[in-house]
Amino acid sequence: MKGKYPREYFLNPNIDKPIQEIWDDIDAYTGEFMEDETNLHKEIDFIIPIPPLKYKNKTTKGVFFTQGCEYLLKLFPDIKKIFFAGAYTMWSSYSWCDKADIYFSCYENKERENYHKNKYQNKKDIIFLPLQDADYTNEYIMAPTFNTPKTIDVLCVSTPAKVKNIPILAKALLEYEKKYKKILNTVWIMGIKTKTKDFSDIRQDYRTQINQIKEILKSEKYLNMIPFVEHKDLAKYYSRAKCCVLTSLIEGKNRSLNESMSCNTPIVVFKDHNKYARGNHPIFFGNSGELAEFSPESLADTIHKVINNQDNYCPRENYLKYNGRKNFVDVLANKVPYYKENIPNFEQTKFHENLWVDLATQDNYQISYHDFIYGKNPLITHVRGTENIRSLIEFFYSRFNIK
């Protein structure tokens, strides 16, 4: 993670600058893991939505994406013989890796993309893809749990990082009680591992935010703070919630929004969320939730609207129309001209159903393409850490005769 973190954007939805300068500010920071950040190498993800395939005398390249693209391409320069290299950053910036073939760029924003390519002529041939790792949510794992009553009014799944603006949620809970004469059952899953009740063993900046929230609320009755929930148990919490709230103005593509909608729980988010990076790209599609103004009062009112009109929302239905892994690989294949030119009987929006791809995947990896993208064998689809990545790349090298 490198560059200048644009802290002035955290609490200000209306930056008074030309849009090109704002884009430069966003791109001045990257959430990628670099070669010299050795403490992060064990966290590097290597995700394969399309594998390299060889079937009936035809060989096609696969796609991997990672937040450590520049470093991995230096370690394994021959990998581009069988893969297109996809780079993403856990931020709304464009990747800094100029050797990548694809930028997983969060949103479709042609004006911003053209500005970036004109500024960096060496990137003019890179494909910009309106996806990020959060969009690769498994919609069959993150799904409504059976016969689950809605016992949580508000769920927030977020770290206590300053960029997340959790204090504004605390203020909204007080506003809600004042206006609607009710204390909401609010659960905050913080995504941190701690062995202490006072959080004394976590990062100082996280402790500062937690202490600020406690000072605002003055009582534990407003907010149930849960440090950590295993990923396999998150769907139960989303399913129990009447709404899931995100309070950040700027970050990368937020995972909790995808997971909440996939679990059929409507979302509440500020209308200015990532607005400079998004352009006209929507935060969500259809009646999946509501947008609030950036104030505690508006947030409280928007929460009230959602939790008292549950039948007005169809988040999972909308999510499955546009998101989930099948849609992810379809968008990816459509945006990369190579696949239209090389995959037999290629059809737009139907890459995940392509018969040649399915037969080739079964022949090469002994699972169907559907099972491949949904992680039936995670050892060949998604690994983490450089040593595991090395083992997987060596597996592909051996399959495709790369020495």
N, C-alpha and C positions, 0 to 999 in steps of 0.2 A: 504494500500500500504506500503510494508515493504522492508527493505534490502538496499543494495548498488546499486544505479543507475549507470550503466556503461557508464558514460559520455564520456570516451575516445573512445567509439565506434561511437559516433554521427557523427563525421567528418572524420573518418578513415576507409576506406573500406578494409584495409589490416593489420589486427592485427597480430603482430609477436609473436605468442604463439602456443603451441600445441593445437589441436582442443579440447581436453578434458578440458583444462584450460579455453578456450573460452566458452564452454558450461557451465562450473561452474560459469563464470562471468555472463552469461545470467540468469542463475537460481538463482543467488544471490539477484535478485530483483523480486518481484511479484507485479502485479497490482491488486491483490485481495483486497477486503474490509474486514478488520479484526474486531474482537469483540470490541477492544478498540477504534476503529475509529468511534465513535458515530456520527460524523458529516457526515459520508458517508452512514449510515444505510438507509437513505431515498432514496438513489440512487441504492440500491441493486436490481438487476433484478432477476426474477424467471421465467424461460421460460420452457414450456412443449411441446416438439415436439411429444412425445408419451404419452398418458394418461394411467393410470391404467384402465383395462377393465374387466368386468364380463359379460359373455354371454353364455347361454346354458350350465350351470354347469361348466364353465371354467373361471378361473380368471388369468389375467396376469398383471405383473408390468409395470409401466410407467417409463419415464425418465424425470428428470428435469435437467437443468443446470443453474449455477449462478456464479457470481464472489464473492459471499459471502458464499461459501459452508461450510467452517469449522464453521463459526458462526451459520449458519442456522441448521446444524446438531446438534450443542449443544443445540439450542433452541427447536428443534423438533426431538428428537432421534428416534421416532417411524416411521418417514416418510419413512425409508428404508424398512418398511414392504410392502409398495405398490409402491415405486419408486426406481430406480437406481439413485444414486446421481452423477451428473456431475459437475465438477469444471473447471472453466476457469479463466485465468488471462489476464487482458488487457495489455499484454506484450508477448514476444515470449518465455518466460520461461515456465517451467512446474509448475503446481499448487503446493503449499505447503501443501495442505490438504491431509493427508495420510488416511483419512477415506472415501474419495470419491471412487466410483466404477469406474468412467470414468474420464479421463483427456482429455478435449478438447484442443488438443496440437498444433493446427494451421496447422502442416505439417506432412506428412509421412516421417519420418527419422529414419529408423530402427537402424542404428548405434548409433545415439544419444539416442534413447529410451533404447537400450540394456545397454549402458553405465550408464544411469540413474538408471535402475532397478538393475544393479549389485552394484552400489554405495549405493542404498537405498533398501535393501532386503525386507523391509516391504511394498514396492510398487510393488513387482514382479507380483501380480495378478491384478493390476489396468489395465484397458483397455485404450490404448492410441488412440485417435480418431483424424484424421487429419482435424479437423474443429474448428471453433471458432464462437462466437456470430455473427461476421460480415458475416459469411457464411449463416446465417439464414435470409438473405435479401429476402423480399417479391418481387419476380420478376414480379408480376402483379401490384404492386403499383409503384415500381421503373421500369418504362417502358417508351419507347419513347412517348412523348406527340404529339398529332395530329397536322400535318401541321405546324411544328416549324422550321423556317429557322435557319441556323447555323450562328448566328451573333457574337458569342464569339469565339475567336481564341483559347484561353487557359483558362481553368477553374482549380482552385485549391481549394479544400475543405479541410481545415486543420486549427487546432488551431495555434496560434503563439508560441507554445512551442518550446524550443530550439532544442529538438530532431527532429523536423520536417524539419529543414534546409531550411526555406523559403528564407533566404538571397541568397542562391545559385540560386533560381529562379529569384530573382531581378537582379543578375549579368547576368543571361542568357538572360533576356529581353534586356539588354543593348548590349550584344553581338549580339543578333538578329538584332537589329537596325543597328549596325555597319556593319554587314556582308550582310544583305539582304535589307537594306535601307527601312525598314518598322517598324512602331511601332505596336506591336500586341495589339489587344483588349483582355486584360487579366483581369479576375475577380477572386478575392480571397475571398471566403466565410470563415469567421474566426471562426464561431461557438461560439461567445462570446456575452453576453448581456451587453450593456453599455448604459448609459444615457448621455454621453459626446462625443463631437467630437474629443477631444484630448486623449481619452482612459484613462483619469486620474483615473477612478474608477475601473480599472481592475488590475489583478495581476501584480506585479512589473516585474517578468521575462517575461511576455507577452509584457509589455510596452517596455522593453529593446529590444526585437526582432523587434517590430514594428518600433521603432526609428532607429535601425540599417538598416532596409530595406529602410526607408525614406532617410537616409543618403546616401545609395548606389544610389538610383534613382534620388534624387535631384528634382524630379518633380512628380506631381500627374498624369501626362498624361500616365504613363506606367502601372499603376495598380489601378484598381477600387476595393477598400477594402470595403466589405460588412460585417458588424459585425455578423449578424445573419439572417438566413432564416429558416422558419418553415419547418419541415420535409416533410409536405404534398406538399410543393412548390419546393422541391429540384429537382424533376424529370424535371421540366421546364428548370432549369439551365443546367442540364446535357444534355438535348435534344438540347439546343441551342449551345452547345460547340462542337468545332471540335476535341478537345482532353482534357483529364483530366490528370493533372500532379501531381505526388507524389514525394517529394524530400527527404524523410527520408531514412536512411540506416538501421535503426533498430527500431522496435516497435512491436506491436502485429499485428494481421491480420487486414489490413486497410479496413475500411468500404467503403470509397469513391471509391476504386478500384472496389469493387463489385457493387456498385450503378451505377457507370459510365458505366461499361460493360453491366449491365442489361438494361440501357437506350440506348444501342447501340452506345455509344461514346467510341472511342479507348483511351487507356491509354498510358502514358509515365512514366516510372519508371526506377530507376537506376538498372542495372543488379546485383549489389551487395546488393540489398535490402534484409535484413534478411537472407543473404546467409549462415551464420553459423547455424542458426536454421533450415533452409530449407533443407540443403543437396542438393539432386537432385530434390526435389519437385519444380515444376515450379511456378513462380509468377502468370502466367496466361496461358491459353491454346490457342493454335492455333494462328490465325492472329487477336488477340484482341488488339494489340498495338505494342509498340517498347520499347527496352531496351537501355538506354544511359549509357555512362561512367560517372564516378563521376567528372564532370567538367562543368563549365558554357558553354564552347564552345560546348561540346558534347550534352548537354541538349538543347541548341539553335538549333543545327543541327537536332536533333531527332524530336523536335517540328516541325521544318520546313518540314521534311519528312512526318510526319503524317498529318498535316493540308493541305498539297498540294497533298495528295494521298488518299483521303477519301474512294474511292471505293475499296481500297486494304484491307479493314478491315471489319471483321464480328464479332464484340465483343459480341453482344447479342446472336447470333447463337451459338457461342462457350460457352458462359456463360450457356445457357439453356441445353447444352449437359452434363455439369459437375457440375453445381451449381444450386442455387435456392432451395426452400424448399422441393420439391419432391425428388430431389437428396440428400439433406441433410438427410432426414429421411431414405432413402434407404441405404445410407452409414452407418448411425448409426445402423440400424437394422442388417445389414450384419456384422458389427464389434462386435456386442454383441451376443455371441452364444446362449444366453437364448431365443432369438426370433425365431431362426431357430428351436429350440427344442420345443417351446411352442405355436407358432402361427400356426393354421391349414392352410395347403396348402401354406406354406411359399415358396416364390420364391425370389431368389436374384435379386436385382435391381427393384423389383416390390412391395415392402412393401406398398408404398402409394396407390397401386391398390388392395390390398388384401381384398377380400370380407368379410371375418370374421371380420377383423379390422374395416371395414366400418360399417357393421351391428352392431357390438358391440359399436362403438362410437355413432351411432345414438340412440341405445337403452339406453346408459348410460348418454349421454349429449345432446340429441335431435338435433344434427347436424351431417352431414357427416364427415368422417375423412378428406376429402379435405377441407371442411369449417373449421374444427378444426385447421389444421396446417396453414391455411391462415387467421386466426384471426377473423372469423366471430363473435365469442364471446370472446373478449380479456380478459374478467373477469376471464375466466377459462384457459387461455393459456399463458398470459404474464402480470405479474403485477410487480410493483416496490415499494420498501419500505417495511420495516418489518411488519408494521401493515396490509398492503394489502396482504402481503405474509401469515401472520398469518390467515387472513380470508379465503384465498384460501385453505390453508392446512387443516383448520377446515372443509371446505366444503368436501374435499376428505376424511378426516377421517370419517365424518358422512356417506358418501356414501359407505365406505368399512368397517364400524363397528369397527373403531379404537377409543378407548376411551382415 
